[in-house]
């Protein structure tokens, strides 16, 4: 019988018997099994029982509910360097269980630890599993950087987090999304960059952009093509609003804009296509700020949008590097949303919300185009194809 882990979590830890200190934190998932009737092994006297029970000596009894020992960080091949609290380690373990559960749904085996390690880590030349290491560093901001370690036979990647980062379940799954992309040789990254195929414009619902490249005509300075994780006018389908700050905004200058709107000192945080120039919030942070003209900007964070980095490609001096940051962060957030969407049967992740335009800023409103559903359908089909391609 395939175990069914409930999504109600209870953190537990093992105590060191000698020192009384906390060791590997574990998450106590309650394992629920459907009771099945089993015979007790009794017999029927003369083959005759009472009218209500023709075989009183062979009364069916249900199997008891079993609560197995949950997997540990060691089982998942996750190691820590530097100072990490026990609570943070619990969050990482919860993230590994969530991720392994989602990945196992696409494999013949339902073993979530095996799915996690097969897809995200793989084995070295001797057949030994490789590990993922969480380490501490002093970064330019409170964020994590996932670094591949191709020259290591024992480690697949290092997730280096600033000392100010307090690790949580969603951030850890986001970082696993970066590793997943690395394990595909960045095929997954290319899929997200071109969701409709190489060289094609992005996913759209009518005139609404959902994910990918969008073309602009009539801009001052010429036509442009910009990669976007959502439609910049309505900020659709993710999980939060970008904070509006007059000091951090991007400006789309169109040749047809009304002269008295040029240099508008107090642009609205809910831009309309007819109000020119169009201003949008600078959505960040954009990790390392590389290139340096990508600002690290505060934003409303939401569990399923860990890094909403978005900007017009033409504002940066190094379009290639800037675009890589933007797409790579969307890659990890797409993986994050898919994990929880898959495990919750569509109840979590991939929001159908608008965050700008009309009264939608800053608390959101319903997205009639259901952009979240479009992303989830595309993502699930993409994951299935990647599992086939890499024989996972």
C-alpha positions as CSV (number, residue, x, y, z in Angstrom):
1,X,0.0,0.0,0.0
2,X,1.4,3.4,-0.9
3,X,1.8,5.7,2.2
4,X,-0.2,8.9,2.2
5,X,1.5,11.7,4.1
6,X,-0.9,14.3,5.4
7,X,-0.1,17.9,4.9
8,X,-0.5,18.7,8.6
9,X,3.0,19.0,9.8
10,X,4.4,18.7,13.3
11,X,8.1,19.4,13.8
12,X,9.9,17.0,16.1
13,X,13.5,16.5,17.0
14,X,15.6,13.7,18.4
15,X,17.5,14.3,21.6
16,X,21.1,13.2,22.0
17,X,20.9,10.5,24.7
18,X,24.3,11.5,26.1
19,X,24.4,15.3,25.9
20,X,20.7,16.2,25.7
21,X,21.4,18.4,22.7
22,X,19.3,18.6,19.5
23,X,20.5,16.5,16.6
24,X,19.0,16.1,13.1
25,X,15.5,17.7,13.2
26,X,12.7,15.7,11.7
27,X,9.2,16.4,10.6
28,X,6.6,14.1,12.0
29,X,4.3,13.5,9.1
30,X,1.3,11.4,10.1
31,X,1.0,8.4,7.9
32,X,-2.6,7.4,7.3
33,X,-3.5,4.0,5.8
34,X,-7.0,2.8,4.8
35,X,-7.8,0.1,7.3
36,X,-8.2,-3.3,5.7
37,X,-10.0,-6.4,7.2
38,X,-7.8,-9.3,8.1
39,X,-8.7,-12.7,9.5
40,X,-7.6,-13.4,13.1
41,X,-6.9,-17.0,12.2
42,X,-9.8,-18.5,14.3
43,X,-12.0,-21.3,13.1
44,X,-15.8,-21.9,13.0
45,X,-17.1,-24.5,15.4
46,X,-18.8,-27.1,13.3
47,X,-18.9,-24.4,10.6
48,X,-21.9,-22.8,12.3
49,X,-22.1,-19.5,14.1
50,X,-24.8,-17.2,15.2
51,X,-27.3,-15.7,12.6
52,X,-25.4,-12.3,12.9
53,X,-21.9,-13.9,12.6
54,X,-21.8,-17.3,10.9
55,X,-18.2,-17.6,11.8
56,X,-17.6,-16.0,15.2
57,X,-14.2,-17.5,15.5
58,X,-12.9,-15.6,12.4
59,X,-13.8,-12.0,13.2
60,X,-12.3,-9.5,10.8
61,X,-10.2,-6.8,12.5
62,X,-8.7,-3.7,10.9
63,X,-5.0,-3.1,10.5
64,X,-3.8,-0.4,13.0
65,X,-2.8,3.0,11.7
66,X,1.0,3.0,11.3
67,X,3.2,6.1,11.9
68,X,6.6,5.3,10.5
69,X,9.9,7.1,11.3
70,X,10.0,10.1,9.0
71,X,13.0,10.7,6.7
72,X,15.9,12.7,8.0
73,X,18.2,15.3,6.5
74,X,20.9,12.6,6.3
75,X,18.5,10.4,4.3
76,X,18.1,13.3,1.8
77,X,21.9,13.9,1.6
78,X,21.6,17.5,2.9
79,X,24.4,18.9,4.9
80,X,25.0,22.2,6.7
81,X,28.1,24.4,7.1
82,X,28.2,27.4,9.4
83,X,25.5,28.5,12.0
84,X,22.0,27.2,11.3
85,X,19.3,27.0,14.0
86,X,17.4,23.8,14.6
87,X,14.2,25.5,13.4
88,X,15.9,26.4,10.1
89,X,17.0,22.8,9.6
90,X,13.4,21.7,10.2
91,X,12.3,24.1,7.5
92,X,14.9,22.6,5.0
93,X,13.7,19.1,5.9
94,X,10.1,20.0,5.3
95,X,11.1,21.5,2.0
96,X,12.9,18.3,1.0
97,X,9.8,16.2,1.9
98,X,7.5,18.5,-0.1
99,X,9.9,18.4,-3.1
100,X,10.4,14.7,-2.9
101,X,6.7,14.1,-2.7
102,X,6.0,16.2,-5.8
103,X,8.8,14.6,-7.8
104,X,7.8,11.1,-6.8
105,X,4.4,11.7,-8.3
106,X,6.0,11.5,-11.7
107,X,7.9,8.3,-11.1
108,X,7.0,4.7,-11.0
109,X,8.4,4.5,-7.4
110,X,6.6,6.4,-4.7
111,X,9.7,6.7,-2.6
112,X,10.1,10.4,-2.0
113,X,13.7,10.3,-0.8
114,X,14.7,8.2,-3.8
115,X,12.9,10.7,-6.1
116,X,14.5,13.7,-4.5
117,X,18.0,12.2,-4.7
118,X,17.6,10.8,-8.2
119,X,16.3,14.1,-9.7
120,X,18.2,16.7,-7.8
121,X,21.5,15.0,-6.8
122,X,22.3,11.9,-8.9
123,X,25.3,9.7,-8.2
124,X,29.0,9.9,-8.9
125,X,31.3,7.6,-10.8
126,X,31.3,5.0,-8.0
127,X,27.5,5.0,-7.7
128,X,27.4,7.0,-4.4
129,X,24.8,9.7,-4.0
130,X,26.0,13.3,-4.1
131,X,24.9,15.9,-1.5
132,X,23.5,19.4,-1.2
133,X,25.3,21.7,1.2
134,X,23.7,24.7,2.9
135,X,26.4,27.2,3.9
136,X,26.6,30.7,5.3
137,X,28.3,33.8,3.7
138,X,28.2,37.6,3.8
139,X,26.4,38.7,0.7
140,X,25.4,42.2,-0.5
141,X,21.9,41.5,0.7
142,X,19.8,39.0,2.7
143,X,19.5,36.4,0.0
144,X,20.9,33.0,-1.0
145,X,22.9,32.0,-4.1
146,X,22.9,28.5,-5.4
147,X,26.3,27.5,-6.9
148,X,26.9,24.3,-8.9
149,X,29.9,22.2,-7.9
150,X,30.7,20.3,-11.1
151,X,34.2,19.4,-10.0
152,X,33.1,17.7,-6.8
153,X,32.4,14.0,-6.8
154,X,30.5,14.2,-3.5
155,X,28.4,17.4,-3.9
156,X,26.0,18.6,-6.6
157,X,25.6,22.2,-5.4
158,X,26.1,24.6,-2.5
159,X,23.4,26.9,-1.4
160,X,25.2,29.9,0.1
161,X,22.9,32.1,2.3
162,X,23.7,35.5,3.8
163,X,23.9,35.4,7.6
164,X,20.8,37.6,7.8
165,X,18.7,35.0,5.9
166,X,16.3,33.0,8.2
167,X,15.6,29.9,6.1
168,X,12.1,28.8,5.6
169,X,10.3,26.1,3.8
170,X,9.4,28.1,0.6
171,X,12.9,29.7,0.2
172,X,14.5,26.2,0.4
173,X,12.2,24.8,-2.3
174,X,12.9,27.9,-4.4
175,X,16.7,27.1,-4.1
176,X,16.0,23.4,-5.0
177,X,14.4,24.9,-8.1
178,X,17.7,26.3,-9.1
179,X,19.3,22.9,-8.6
180,X,16.6,21.3,-10.7
181,X,17.4,23.6,-13.6
182,X,21.1,22.8,-13.3
183,X,20.3,19.0,-13.3
184,X,18.6,19.5,-16.7
185,X,21.6,21.2,-18.1
186,X,19.5,24.4,-18.1
187,X,17.0,22.8,-20.5
188,X,14.3,23.8,-18.0
189,X,15.6,27.3,-18.0
190,X,15.3,27.4,-21.8
191,X,11.8,26.1,-21.5
192,X,10.8,28.9,-19.2
193,X,12.5,31.5,-21.4
194,X,10.7,30.2,-24.5
195,X,7.5,28.6,-23.2
196,X,6.1,28.4,-26.8
197,X,9.3,27.1,-28.3
198,X,12.7,28.6,-29.2
199,X,12.5,32.0,-30.7
200,X,8.8,32.4,-30.1
201,X,7.0,35.1,-28.1
202,X,5.6,34.0,-24.7
203,X,2.4,32.5,-23.4
204,X,-0.6,34.8,-23.8
205,X,-4.3,34.9,-23.1
206,X,-5.6,37.3,-25.7
207,X,-3.6,40.5,-25.3
208,X,-2.5,39.5,-21.8
209,X,1.1,38.3,-21.3
210,X,1.5,35.3,-19.0
211,X,5.2,34.3,-19.3
212,X,7.9,34.9,-21.8
213,X,8.9,37.5,-24.4
214,X,6.7,40.4,-25.3
215,X,7.2,42.8,-28.2
216,X,6.7,46.6,-27.9
217,X,6.2,49.0,-30.8
218,X,6.1,52.7,-30.7
219,X,8.7,53.1,-28.0
220,X,11.0,56.2,-28.0
221,X,14.3,54.8,-29.3
222,X,12.7,52.0,-31.4
223,X,10.8,48.7,-31.0
224,X,11.8,46.4,-28.2
225,X,11.4,42.9,-27.0
226,X,11.3,42.3,-23.3
227,X,11.1,39.0,-21.3
228,X,8.5,39.2,-18.5
229,X,7.4,36.8,-15.8
230,X,3.9,38.4,-16.1
231,X,2.1,41.2,-17.8
232,X,3.8,44.4,-16.4
233,X,0.6,46.4,-16.6
234,X,-1.5,44.1,-14.4
235,X,1.2,41.9,-12.6
236,X,-0.9,38.8,-13.1
237,X,-0.8,35.2,-11.9
238,X,1.8,35.3,-9.1
239,X,1.2,35.8,-5.5
240,X,1.8,39.4,-4.4
241,X,2.1,43.0,-5.5
242,X,5.3,44.8,-6.2
243,X,5.6,47.8,-3.8
244,X,5.2,51.1,-5.4
245,X,8.0,53.6,-4.6
246,X,8.4,56.8,-6.5
247,X,12.2,56.4,-6.3
248,X,12.1,52.9,-7.7
249,X,10.1,52.8,-10.9
250,X,10.6,52.0,-14.5
251,X,9.3,54.2,-17.3
252,X,8.1,53.1,-20.8
253,X,8.3,56.1,-23.1
254,X,6.1,55.8,-26.2
255,X,6.4,58.2,-29.2
256,X,2.7,58.9,-28.9
257,X,2.6,59.9,-25.3
258,X,0.8,63.1,-24.3
259,X,3.4,66.0,-23.8
260,X,2.1,67.1,-20.4
261,X,2.5,63.6,-19.0
262,X,6.2,63.6,-19.7
263,X,8.1,63.9,-16.5
264,X,5.0,63.3,-14.4
265,X,6.2,63.6,-10.8
266,X,3.6,61.4,-9.2
267,X,2.8,58.5,-11.6
268,X,0.1,56.1,-10.5
269,X,1.0,52.7,-9.1
270,X,-1.9,51.3,-11.2
271,X,-0.8,52.1,-14.8
272,X,-3.2,52.0,-17.7
273,X,-2.1,51.4,-21.3
274,X,-3.6,54.8,-22.3
275,X,-1.7,56.8,-19.7
276,X,1.7,57.5,-21.3
277,X,4.4,57.2,-20.4
278,X,3.7,54.0,-18.5
279,X,5.3,53.7,-15.1
280,X,5.7,50.4,-13.3
281,X,7.2,49.6,-9.9
282,X,10.7,48.4,-10.0
283,X,10.2,44.8,-8.9
284,X,13.0,43.2,-6.9
285,X,15.3,42.2,-5.4
286,X,17.4,41.0,-8.3
287,X,19.8,39.1,-6.2
288,X,23.4,40.3,-6.6
289,X,22.4,43.4,-8.6
290,X,24.6,42.2,-11.5
291,X,24.8,44.2,-13.6
292,X,25.1,47.0,-11.1
293,X,22.3,49.0,-12.5
294,X,19.8,46.4,-11.4
295,X,18.6,47.7,-8.0
296,X,17.9,45.6,-5.0
297,X,14.4,46.8,-4.1
298,X,12.0,45.9,-1.3
299,X,8.9,44.1,-2.4
300,X,5.9,42.4,-0.8
301,X,7.1,38.9,-0.4
302,X,4.8,36.0,-0.8
303,X,5.6,32.3,-0.1
304,X,5.2,31.4,-3.8
305,X,7.1,34.4,-5.2
306,X,10.5,34.3,-3.5
307,X,12.2,36.5,-6.0
308,X,10.0,38.6,-8.3
309,X,12.9,40.3,-10.2
310,X,11.4,42.1,-13.3
311,X,12.6,45.0,-15.3
312,X,12.6,46.3,-18.9
313,X,15.6,44.8,-20.7
314,X,16.6,48.1,-22.3
315,X,17.3,49.8,-19.0
316,X,20.3,47.8,-18.2
317,X,23.8,48.1,-19.7
318,X,24.3,44.3,-19.8
319,X,21.1,42.9,-21.2
320,X,22.4,39.3,-21.3
321,X,23.4,39.2,-17.6
322,X,20.3,41.1,-16.5
323,X,17.9,38.9,-18.4
324,X,19.7,35.8,-17.1
325,X,19.0,36.9,-13.5
326,X,15.4,37.7,-14.3
327,X,14.7,34.4,-16.0
328,X,16.6,32.3,-13.5
329,X,14.6,33.6,-10.6
330,X,11.3,32.9,-12.5
331,X,12.6,29.3,-13.1
332,X,13.1,28.7,-9.4
333,X,9.7,30.3,-8.6
334,X,7.9,28.2,-11.2
335,X,9.4,25.0,-9.6
336,X,8.4,26.3,-6.2
337,X,4.8,26.8,-7.3
338,X,4.6,23.5,-9.1
339,X,5.8,21.5,-6.0
340,X,3.0,22.9,-3.8
341,X,0.4,22.9,-6.6
342,X,1.1,19.2,-7.2
343,X,1.0,18.2,-3.6
344,X,-2.2,20.1,-2.8
345,X,-4.1,19.0,-5.9
346,X,-4.2,22.6,-7.2
347,X,-5.1,24.3,-3.9
348,X,-1.7,26.1,-3.4
349,X,0.7,27.9,-5.8
350,X,0.0,29.5,-9.2
351,X,-2.4,32.2,-8.1
352,X,-5.2,33.6,-10.3
353,X,-4.8,37.2,-9.1
354,X,-4.1,40.6,-10.6
355,X,-2.0,43.0,-8.6
356,X,-2.2,46.3,-10.6
357,X,-4.7,48.2,-12.5
358,X,-8.0,49.7,-11.2
359,X,-8.5,48.7,-7.6
360,X,-6.2,45.7,-7.7
361,X,-3.2,47.4,-6.1
362,X,-2.0,46.5,-3.5
363,X,-4.3,43.8,-2.2
364,X,-5.1,42.0,-5.4
365,X,-8.3,41.0,-7.2
366,X,-9.5,38.0,-9.2
367,X,-7.9,37.4,-12.6
368,X,-10.6,36.5,-15.1
369,X,-8.0,35.1,-17.5
370,X,-6.9,32.6,-14.9
371,X,-3.2,33.2,-15.6
372,X,-2.2,30.9,-12.7
373,X,-4.1,28.0,-14.3
374,X,-2.3,28.6,-17.6
375,X,1.1,28.5,-15.9
376,X,0.3,25.4,-13.9
377,X,-0.9,23.5,-17.0
378,X,2.2,24.5,-18.9
379,X,4.5,23.6,-16.0
380,X,3.0,20.2,-15.3
381,X,3.3,19.2,-19.0
382,X,6.9,20.5,-19.1
383,X,7.8,18.5,-15.9
384,X,6.4,15.3,-17.4
385,X,8.4,15.8,-20.6
386,X,11.6,16.5,-18.7
387,X,11.2,13.3,-16.7
388,X,10.9,11.4,-19.9
389,X,13.9,13.2,-21.5
390,X,16.2,12.5,-18.5
391,X,14.8,9.0,-17.8
392,X,13.9,9.9,-14.2
